[in-house]
Amino acid sequence: MTTVAAYAAPAAKAPLERTTIERRAVREHDVLIDIHFAGICHSDIHQVREGWGEAIFPMVPGHEIAGVVSEVGPGVTKFAVGDRVGVGCMVDSCRECENCRAGREQYCTGGNVMTYNGVGKDGEVTYGGYSEKVVVDENFVVRIPDALSLDVAAPLLCAGITVYSPLRHWNAGPGKKVAVLGMGGLGHMAVKIAHAMGAEVTVLSQSLRKKDDGLRLGADHYYATSDPKTFEELRGSFDLIVSTVSAPLDFGAFLSLLRTDGALVNVGAPEEPISLNLFSLIGGRKTLAGSSIGGIRETQEMLDFCAEHSLGAEIELIAASEINEAYERVLASDVRYRFVIDASTI
């Protein structure tokens, strides 16, 4: 066991504070990672505040982890000391179900082990990336290409893969019109990635406040959803809409923007249930879908794609002492576009 410094929420809705946690000794297939950077994801805030249901406390959030391997177990074959690596939202799965065998560990039918606020197969609670070090099985670690600096790569481990997976699955590319709903931590990466895939990209945001950023990051068009004319003008326009919004929406209005056979895919996860008139689906053989993160293979594919196209997250680097303030700023949409913690300040 190794004692490391970390920032943890001692109870639901409590401010995070500096503490120490125990990391397990390195097992046969484990790698010990010195964390350099950890992104702050909106889902960290949901879970610290029990917005998605009962949670485990004390909680050390963080599932956008970038660092360097400092020790490997005797059975490790994929990584060596000094390798630049990342850890995303999960650190284990059953590895035996149909989804796991197909490289879709995010949909493990037995339930995967989340990087924090989870319980491992050993019965131990998992603690995330707001800490100095982490120990993870090599099969749930990915390699960060040299072309990506670790600070801008960290948010790719959740924000990047969360939008890459549906864009790839629903075939975003040349000849496709893709709308990104919400221009935040996930949305700004969706714009970059969809543009790099060759799609025609439109941002749908509540206001035009971030229009210049959206166009700079690769959007072809930018519309305000607060303007009713937007829904008249864009009716029947899109093959795919990726919603990154974590608040309830008028889904009927957004479904009207799809072409026949179009899909509206949710990666944002509102805490409240939604209501829907099914005629908004039936009228154009439309799909309302959801998508989780990605499997380990797909996460590596995403990192390689981002390296090839020089796509890092737009970040604001902060000290660990600023985490609570950063949470409030995320809730106020006052970040462009991802807070990243410098782990050397923990």
Secondary structure as GFF3:
##gff-version 3
##sequence-region A 1 346
A	DSSP	beta_strand	2	8	.	.	.	ID=ss1
A	DSSP	beta_strand	17	23	.	.	.	ID=ss2
A	DSSP	beta_strand	30	39	.	.	.	ID=ss3
A	DSSP	alpha_helix	42	48	.	.	.	ID=ss4
A	DSSP	beta_strand	65	72	.	.	.	ID=ss5
A	DSSP	beta_strand	84	87	.	.	.	ID=ss6
A	DSSP	beta_strand	90	92	.	.	.	ID=ss7
A	DSSP	alpha_helix	98	101	.	.	.	ID=ss8
A	DSSP	three_ten_helix	105	107	.	.	.	ID=ss9
A	DSSP	beta_strand	113	114	.	.	.	ID=ss10
A	DSSP	beta_strand	133	137	.	.	.	ID=ss11
A	DSSP	three_ten_helix	138	140	.	.	.	ID=ss12
A	DSSP	beta_strand	142	143	.	.	.	ID=ss13
A	DSSP	alpha_helix	150	153	.	.	.	ID=ss14
A	DSSP	three_ten_helix	154	157	.	.	.	ID=ss15
A	DSSP	alpha_helix	159	169	.	.	.	ID=ss16
A	DSSP	beta_strand	177	181	.	.	.	ID=ss17
A	DSSP	alpha_helix	185	197	.	.	.	ID=ss18
A	DSSP	beta_strand	200	205	.	.	.	ID=ss19
A	DSSP	alpha_helix	211	217	.	.	.	ID=ss20
A	DSSP	beta_strand	221	224	.	.	.	ID=ss21
A	DSSP	alpha_helix	228	233	.	.	.	ID=ss22
A	DSSP	beta_strand	238	243	.	.	.	ID=ss23
A	DSSP	alpha_helix	251	255	.	.	.	ID=ss24
A	DSSP	beta_strand	258	266	.	.	.	ID=ss25
A	DSSP	alpha_helix	279	282	.	.	.	ID=ss26
A	DSSP	beta_strand	287	290	.	.	.	ID=ss27
A	DSSP	alpha_helix	296	308	.	.	.	ID=ss28
A	DSSP	beta_strand	315	318	.	.	.	ID=ss29
A	DSSP	three_ten_helix	320	322	.	.	.	ID=ss30
A	DSSP	alpha_helix	323	331	.	.	.	ID=ss31
A	DSSP	beta_strand	338	342	.	.	.	ID=ss32
A	DSSP	three_ten_helix	343	345	.	.	.	ID=ss33
###
